[in-house]
Amino acid sequence: MAGLNAGSSHPLARRQRLEVLGGFVGFFAVMALLNAVVLIVTGRPSAIASIVLLVFLVLGWYTYRAWKRADNAVKNRHD
């Protein structure tokens, strides 16, 4: 069963996993943004929604930075 994880350390595989993670984080960041905007516009308490939005934005930033490093590793790889 060693072959199942054989490609997990390949830079291209890492970049693809980070692209999927970026998609999920981006989707939920947009949903959190919409929720926070609706709560602010309607005048309801929105502190928790704003904190959740901030968390997703930070996760998105770190995911982007990791993806950028993985992308550079793929481009610099000489197979």
N, C-alpha and C positions, 0 to 999 in steps of 0.2 A: 504493500500500500504506500510505499515511499513515493511512487510516481504521482500521487494525487496532489502533493504540494511541491512538486519539482519546479514549477514555473512561478511560484509565489514570490520569489525574490527578484525576478526579472524586472528591470525598470519599466518596460512597457506594461506589464501586468499591474504594477503599482500605480502607474499613471491612470490606467483604465479604472481601477478601483476608486481612485481619488475623484475621477470624473463622475462616477455614480454617486459617491458621497456628496460631492458638490451639488449635484442635481437635487438630492433629497434635502440638503441643508438650505439650498436656495429656494426650493418650493415652500418649505416651512417658514423661512424668513419672510417671504412675500405674504403668506397667510398671517403671520404675526404682525406684519406691518399693517395689513388691512384691518385686523382686529383692533390694533392700537389706534388707528385713525378713526375708526367708527366710534370707539369709546371716548376719544377726546372730543370729537365733533358733537356727540350727543350729551357731553357733560358728565358722563359717569366716571367713577374712579378707574384710572388706567395705569396705576403704578406697576402692578404685577405684569400687565400686558407690555409695558415699556421695558421692563427688566427682561422678560422673555425675548422680546425683539432684540435687545442688546446682546443677549447670550447667542442668539442665532447669527447676528451680524459678526460677532467675534469668532464663532465657529466657522462661518463662511470665509473670513479673512485667513484664519489658520489653514483651512482646507485649500484655499487658493494658493497660499505660499508653499504648502507641501506639494501641490500639483505642479507649480512652477519649477520647484527643485526636481521633481520626477521628470518633467518635460525636458529640462536641461540634461538630465542623465540619459534620457533616450536619445536626444540629439547628439550628445558627445560620445555615445557608445560606438565603438568600432568593431563590429562583428565581421 
